[in-house]
Each structure stands twice: as C-alpha cells, then as structure tokens.
Amino acid sequence: MVKTLEQTLKDDSKSFKVPTSIRPYDIGFRVISENGNILSLRNGASVFSLPSEAKKAIQREFGKDDPSFDVEKYRVEEVAIINFEKLKNFLQEVGT
C-alpha cells in the first residue's frame, strides 16, 4: 500500500512519544476481580511493575488461606501512576 504525504504525517502525529525521563506517569499493573474489586496484599500493595509479578504476588498471598485460589480467573489491568510534581513541571514546559 502506498501512502500519501498527508496520510504519513497524520499517522506520525498519532504516535507521538514522550521520553520516560520527562513523562509525568509510570505504568503499573493490578489484579481485578470480576466485580471490579482490586486484589491487594496484606501490606496494602496492589500495583506492580509487571503483569506476571502482579499475578505471582496475588497468587502467593491468597493461596496461603485458600489453596484452591486461581489467579487466572481474574484479569490484570494496566494503570497509570501519576507523579504530580513531574506532571506540574511537564505542563509548565509544554505551556511555554
């Protein structure tokens, strides 16, 4: 398929990427029940850096009390963790 210059520019503008050094958020993962409840560890942790890490930690925590607990029945959701100081700085840079 041959793209026109306008189509290419339009596609490129959709894929604008913000460098991680100035990005005001990070990505995390959490395990959600079918009712929308967030599963968390006893220490309160519910967001993990990798989906596999989230599943493994939740399986270990809930498997202690319920050996038949199966984390595969639950879904892993991607969430944004916002750093408000970075967000403020980012918006000030973009606004100038």
N, C-alpha and C positions, 0 to 999 in steps of 0.2 A: 504494500500500500504506500502510495506517495502522499506526503503531507504538504500542504501549502505553508508558506511562512507564517501566516496568521494562525493556523492550527498549531504549529510548533510553539509559537510564542504563548498561545493560550494554555497549552499543556504544561509548558515550563513554569508559568506563573502559579499553577496549582500545586506544584511540587516544591515550593519554597521551603527550605530547611533552615532552622535556627540552630547555630552551633551550641553544643551542650554546655560550653563554658559560660554562655550568657543566657541560656534557656531558663526561664523562671520556674520550671517544674521538672520533676523526675517522674518516671513511670514505675508503678508498683502493681502487685497482683494480690488479690484476696479471694477467699473461697466463700461462695454464696449458696445458701440452701434454696430449695425450690420455692420457698415462701418469701425469699428476698432477705432473709436474716444473714448477717455476717458472722462467720465462724471465727472465733479468736482463741488464742492460747490463754492459759490461766494468768499470765503476766500482763495480759491486755494486748499483746501484739496481734495484729490482724492483717498487716500489709507486708509483703515480702518482695524481694528484688527479682525473683524468678518464679514462673508458674509452678515448676517442679518443686521448688523449695517450699512454696505455699502448701501444695498437696502433701508433701512429706511431713511437714511440721504439724499440720492439722490431723493427718492420719495417726501420727505418733501420739499426739495429745488426746484425741478422742478414742483411740484404740486401747488406751490404758483402762478406761472404765467400761468400754463396750467392745469386746473382741470382734463382734460382727460388723462394726462400723466400716463402711466402704466409702472412701473419699471420692471414688469415681462416679458416685451418684450425684455429686454436687458439681457446680460449674465454677470455673475460675474467671474472675472479672479483672480487666485492666483498669487501673485508676491513676489519676494524676495527683501527685503530691506537690502542692504549691508552696514555694518558698516566697513569702510575701515581701521580704527585703529585696530579693532578686527581681521580683515582679515590679516593684516600685522603681528600681533602677532601670529595668528594661523599658518600662513605659516612659520614663524620663528621657532615655536615649532615643527612643522611637519618635517621641513628640518634638524633639529639637531638630 
